[in-house]
Amino acid sequence: MNNVFAELPLSPMPAEQLLELLAQPGLRIERIVSTGQSSPPGFWYEQALGEWVLLLQGEALLRFEDEPQARHLKAGDYVDIAPRRRHRVDWTPPEQASIWLAVHYGSAADRG
């Protein structure tokens, strides 16, 4: 596959679809397709590496623990998430695919 819009799911899925597009030391790029998924109640991502995400298609509510309200992302919006910054996905619409491009960056030493 050489197109981020190729092989998209045709209907809602029970879980997000993750596809690694590139992996190099200190860098991983993946496509994430959401069809109504959100983070489980009380769950927060707290990743050792930085993550830059771009919403290519769809919408999402992205919440950071240190902000009072979720950010409403639409196609074209991006955000850089610092390592260990707690965040979660509060909502993605079930009637359309939300396609994310996620770039994880940092060194193996940062994972500790």
C-alpha positions as CSV (number, residue, x, y, z in Angstrom):
1,M,0.0,0.0,0.0
2,N,1.3,3.4,-0.9
3,N,-1.8,5.5,-0.2
4,V,-3.1,6.4,3.3
5,F,-6.7,6.2,1.9
6,A,-6.3,2.7,0.5
7,E,-7.9,-0.4,2.0
8,L,-10.2,1.6,4.4
9,P,-12.8,-0.4,6.3
10,L,-16.2,-0.2,4.7
11,S,-18.2,-0.4,7.9
12,P,-17.8,0.4,11.6
13,M,-15.3,-1.9,13.3
14,P,-15.2,-3.2,16.9
15,A,-11.7,-1.6,17.4
16,E,-9.6,1.0,15.7
17,Q,-7.5,-0.1,12.8
18,L,-3.7,0.6,13.2
19,L,-1.3,0.2,10.3
20,E,2.4,0.9,10.6
21,L,3.6,2.8,7.5
22,L,7.2,3.4,8.5
23,A,9.5,2.4,11.3
24,Q,13.0,3.7,11.8
25,P,15.1,4.2,15.0
26,G,13.5,7.1,16.9
27,L,10.5,7.3,14.4
28,R,7.3,5.4,13.8
29,I,4.5,6.6,11.5
30,E,1.1,4.9,11.5
31,R,-2.3,5.3,10.1
32,I,-5.2,5.0,12.6
33,V,-8.8,4.5,11.4
34,S,-11.5,5.2,13.9
35,T,-15.2,4.4,13.3
36,G,-16.9,5.6,16.5
37,Q,-14.2,4.4,18.9
38,S,-13.1,6.3,22.0
39,S,-10.8,5.7,24.9
40,P,-12.3,3.5,27.7
41,P,-13.7,5.4,30.7
42,G,-10.9,6.5,33.0
43,F,-8.2,5.5,30.6
44,W,-5.4,8.0,29.6
45,Y,-2.6,7.5,27.1
46,E,0.7,8.4,28.7
47,Q,3.4,7.6,26.1
48,A,7.1,7.8,26.6
49,L,7.6,9.1,23.1
50,G,6.4,12.3,21.5
51,E,3.4,12.0,19.1
52,W,2.4,14.4,16.4
53,V,-1.0,13.6,15.0
54,L,-2.8,14.9,11.9
55,L,-6.5,14.2,11.4
56,L,-6.7,13.6,7.6
57,Q,-10.4,12.9,7.5
58,G,-13.4,13.0,9.9
59,E,-13.7,14.5,13.4
60,A,-12.6,13.7,16.9
61,L,-12.7,15.0,20.4
62,L,-9.2,14.9,21.9
63,R,-8.9,15.6,25.6
64,F,-5.8,16.4,27.6
65,E,-5.8,15.9,31.3
66,D,-4.4,19.4,31.9
67,E,-7.0,21.2,29.8
68,P,-10.6,21.9,31.0
69,Q,-12.2,21.0,27.6
70,A,-11.7,18.5,24.8
71,R,-10.3,19.8,21.6
72,H,-12.7,19.3,18.6
73,L,-10.5,18.3,15.8
74,K,-11.6,18.4,12.1
75,A,-9.9,17.3,8.9
76,G,-6.6,19.1,8.6
77,D,-6.1,19.8,12.3
78,Y,-2.9,18.6,14.0
79,V,-1.4,18.6,17.4
80,D,2.0,17.7,18.9
81,I,1.7,15.7,22.1
82,A,4.7,15.9,24.4
83,P,6.0,12.7,25.9
84,R,4.1,11.6,29.0
85,R,1.3,14.2,28.5
86,R,-1.9,12.4,29.5
87,H,-4.5,12.4,26.7
88,R,-7.5,10.4,25.5
89,V,-10.0,10.3,22.6
90,D,-13.4,11.2,23.9
91,W,-15.3,10.7,20.6
92,T,-15.1,9.8,16.9
93,P,-18.3,9.7,14.8
94,P,-19.5,6.2,14.1
95,E,-21.0,7.1,10.7
96,Q,-17.7,8.0,9.1
97,A,-14.1,7.0,9.2
98,S,-11.8,9.3,11.1
99,I,-8.3,8.8,9.6
100,W,-5.3,9.9,11.7
101,L,-1.7,10.1,10.7
102,A,0.4,9.5,13.9
103,V,4.1,10.2,14.0
104,H,5.8,8.9,17.1
105,Y,9.3,10.3,17.7
106,G,12.1,10.1,20.3
107,S,14.9,7.8,21.1
108,A,14.9,4.3,22.7
109,A,16.4,6.0,25.8
110,D,13.2,8.0,26.1
111,R,11.0,4.9,26.5
112,G,12.2,4.2,30.1
